[in-house]
Amino acid sequence: MYSNILKQINIFDNYVLFIINRKMKNKYLDKVMPVITSLGNLGVVWLAIAVILLFVEKNKSIGEVVILTMIFSTIVGEGIIKHLVKRVRPCNQKNNSTLLIVKPISYSFPSGHTLSSFAAAEVLSIYFINYKIIFITIALLIALSRIYLYVHYPTDVIAGMLIGILCSKLIFIILQEIYINNVGTFLKNIL
């Protein structure tokens, strides 16, 4: 059964990559997608937003939460899951594919660009609800660029989205627990 599920996932992934290659690939997207994906390199767009927030006193803690979430999501995705799953990237499966970006050297599952983008976008969306569409759109474009550029399978990206959102939720749970425990300790000390 397990091998049948993996077979179905591979069929789905390869079908989507085939459709993108046949129906979407064009010279304009070939220029735009590498630029979009570069926004996710080392989480640069999200770290830039976090650093800006650090310099605005009322938003400093938000910048800290974004950075903490990015560190946590990187440890989970790049440090743990990729080394457990060890999925080979689609660009490494076929030798005839010409990449528009430098070939990544890490494993494929989950997409680290997508994971960190959705983790950061989720945090920012909670604090700046009016800009949620912008944050999620940037994260989604970065995710789609990874598939278009043939460095991730669709299921790598889907997993990156889900794990990224989960990482942001876990950070909020941990921070809330720390806050509640500190308030509880403070109240015990003054009473």
C-alpha positions as CSV (number, residue, x, y, z in Angstrom):
1,M,0.0,0.0,0.0
2,Y,2.8,2.4,1.0
3,S,4.6,1.9,-2.4
4,N,1.3,2.4,-4.2
5,I,0.8,5.8,-2.5
6,L,4.3,6.8,-3.4
7,K,3.7,5.7,-7.0
8,Q,0.5,7.8,-7.2
9,I,2.4,10.8,-5.8
10,N,5.2,10.4,-8.3
11,I,2.6,10.2,-11.2
12,F,0.9,13.4,-9.9
13,D,4.2,15.2,-9.5
14,N,5.5,14.2,-12.9
15,Y,2.2,15.1,-14.6
16,V,2.2,18.6,-13.1
17,L,5.8,19.2,-14.1
18,F,5.0,17.9,-17.7
19,I,2.0,20.3,-18.0
20,I,4.1,23.2,-16.7
21,N,6.8,22.4,-19.2
22,R,4.4,22.0,-22.1
23,K,1.8,24.7,-21.4
24,M,3.4,27.4,-19.2
25,K,7.1,27.5,-20.1
26,N,7.9,30.7,-22.1
27,K,10.7,33.3,-22.4
28,Y,8.9,35.8,-20.2
29,L,8.5,33.5,-17.3
30,D,12.0,32.2,-17.9
31,K,13.2,35.7,-17.0
32,V,10.7,36.4,-14.2
33,M,10.8,33.1,-12.2
34,P,14.5,33.2,-11.3
35,V,14.0,36.7,-9.9
36,I,11.0,35.6,-7.9
37,T,12.8,32.5,-6.6
38,S,15.7,34.7,-5.5
39,L,13.4,36.5,-3.1
40,G,13.3,33.2,-1.2
41,N,17.0,32.6,-1.3
42,L,18.0,32.4,2.4
43,G,14.6,34.0,3.1
44,V,16.0,37.4,2.0
45,V,12.6,39.1,1.4
46,W,11.3,37.9,4.8
47,L,14.5,38.8,6.6
48,A,14.5,42.2,5.0
49,I,11.0,42.8,6.3
50,A,12.0,41.5,9.7
51,V,15.1,43.8,9.9
52,I,12.9,46.8,8.9
53,L,10.5,45.9,11.7
54,L,13.4,45.7,14.2
55,F,14.1,49.4,13.6
56,V,10.5,50.4,14.4
57,E,10.2,50.4,18.1
58,K,6.5,49.4,18.2
59,N,7.1,46.6,15.7
60,K,10.5,45.3,17.1
61,S,8.9,42.2,18.7
62,I,7.2,41.3,15.4
63,G,10.6,41.4,13.6
64,E,12.0,39.1,16.4
65,V,9.1,36.7,16.0
66,V,9.6,36.6,12.2
67,I,13.3,35.8,12.6
68,L,12.6,33.2,15.3
69,T,10.1,31.5,13.1
70,M,12.5,31.5,10.1
71,I,15.2,29.9,12.2
72,F,12.8,27.3,13.6
73,S,11.3,26.5,10.1
74,T,14.8,26.2,8.6
75,I,15.9,23.7,11.4
76,V,12.7,21.7,10.9
77,G,12.8,21.7,7.0
78,E,16.4,21.9,6.0
79,G,18.0,20.3,9.1
80,I,15.6,17.5,9.9
81,I,12.9,16.6,7.3
82,K,15.1,16.8,4.2
83,H,17.7,14.5,5.7
84,L,15.0,12.0,6.8
85,V,13.2,11.9,3.5
86,K,16.2,12.3,1.1
87,R,14.1,12.9,-2.0
88,V,16.1,13.6,-5.1
89,R,15.2,16.8,-7.0
90,P,13.4,16.6,-10.4
91,C,16.4,18.5,-12.0
92,N,18.7,15.7,-10.8
93,Q,16.4,12.9,-12.2
94,K,16.8,14.1,-15.8
95,N,20.2,15.0,-17.2
96,N,18.7,16.9,-20.2
97,S,17.0,19.6,-18.3
98,T,18.6,23.1,-18.6
99,L,18.2,25.0,-15.4
100,L,17.6,28.7,-15.3
101,I,19.2,28.9,-11.8
102,V,22.2,27.3,-10.1
103,K,21.4,23.7,-9.3
104,P,20.6,23.3,-5.6
105,I,22.7,20.7,-3.8
106,S,20.3,19.8,-1.0
107,Y,17.4,17.3,-1.1
108,S,14.0,18.2,-2.5
109,F,11.4,17.4,0.2
110,P,10.1,19.8,1.5
111,S,10.8,23.0,-0.4
112,G,12.8,25.2,2.0
113,H,12.0,28.3,0.0
114,T,8.3,27.6,0.4
115,L,8.5,26.4,4.0
116,S,10.2,29.5,5.2
117,S,8.1,31.8,3.0
118,F,4.8,30.5,4.3
119,A,6.1,30.5,7.9
120,A,7.1,34.1,7.7
121,A,4.1,35.1,5.7
122,E,1.8,33.5,8.2
123,V,3.4,35.4,11.1
124,L,3.3,38.7,9.3
125,S,-0.3,38.1,8.2
126,I,-1.3,37.7,11.9
127,Y,0.2,41.0,12.9
128,F,-0.6,43.0,9.7
129,I,-3.9,41.5,8.6
130,N,-4.5,44.3,6.0
131,Y,-1.4,43.1,4.1
132,K,-2.2,39.4,4.4
133,I,-3.0,39.0,0.7
134,I,0.4,40.6,-0.2
135,F,2.4,38.3,2.1
136,I,0.6,35.2,1.0
137,T,0.9,36.2,-2.7
138,I,4.7,36.7,-2.3
139,A,5.0,33.3,-0.6
140,L,2.8,31.6,-3.2
141,L,4.8,33.1,-6.1
142,I,8.1,31.9,-4.5
143,A,6.5,28.4,-4.1
144,L,5.3,28.3,-7.7
145,S,8.7,29.5,-9.0
146,R,10.3,26.4,-7.4
147,I,8.1,24.1,-9.5
148,Y,8.5,26.2,-12.7
149,L,12.3,26.2,-12.3
150,Y,12.2,22.4,-12.0
151,V,14.0,22.2,-8.7
152,H,11.0,20.9,-6.7
153,Y,8.1,18.6,-7.2
154,P,4.6,20.0,-6.5
155,T,4.2,17.8,-3.4
156,D,7.5,19.3,-2.1
157,V,5.9,22.7,-2.3
158,I,2.6,21.6,-0.9
159,A,4.4,20.1,2.1
160,G,6.5,23.2,2.4
161,M,3.3,25.3,2.7
162,L,1.8,23.1,5.3
163,I,4.9,22.7,7.4
164,G,5.7,26.4,7.2
165,I,2.2,27.3,8.5
166,L,2.6,24.6,11.2
167,C,6.0,26.0,12.2
168,S,4.5,29.5,12.6
169,K,1.6,28.1,14.7
170,L,4.1,26.2,16.9
171,I,6.2,29.3,17.5
172,F,3.0,31.2,18.6
173,I,2.1,28.3,21.0
174,I,5.6,28.3,22.5
175,L,5.7,32.1,22.9
176,Q,2.2,32.1,24.4
177,E,3.2,29.4,26.9
178,I,6.4,31.3,27.8
179,Y,4.3,34.5,28.3
180,I,1.7,32.7,30.4
181,N,4.3,31.0,32.6
182,N,6.2,34.3,33.1
183,V,3.0,36.2,34.0
184,G,2.1,33.3,36.4
185,T,5.5,33.5,38.0
186,F,5.3,37.3,38.3
187,L,1.9,37.1,39.9
188,K,3.0,34.5,42.4
189,N,6.0,36.7,43.4
190,I,3.9,39.8,44.0
191,L,1.1,38.0,45.8
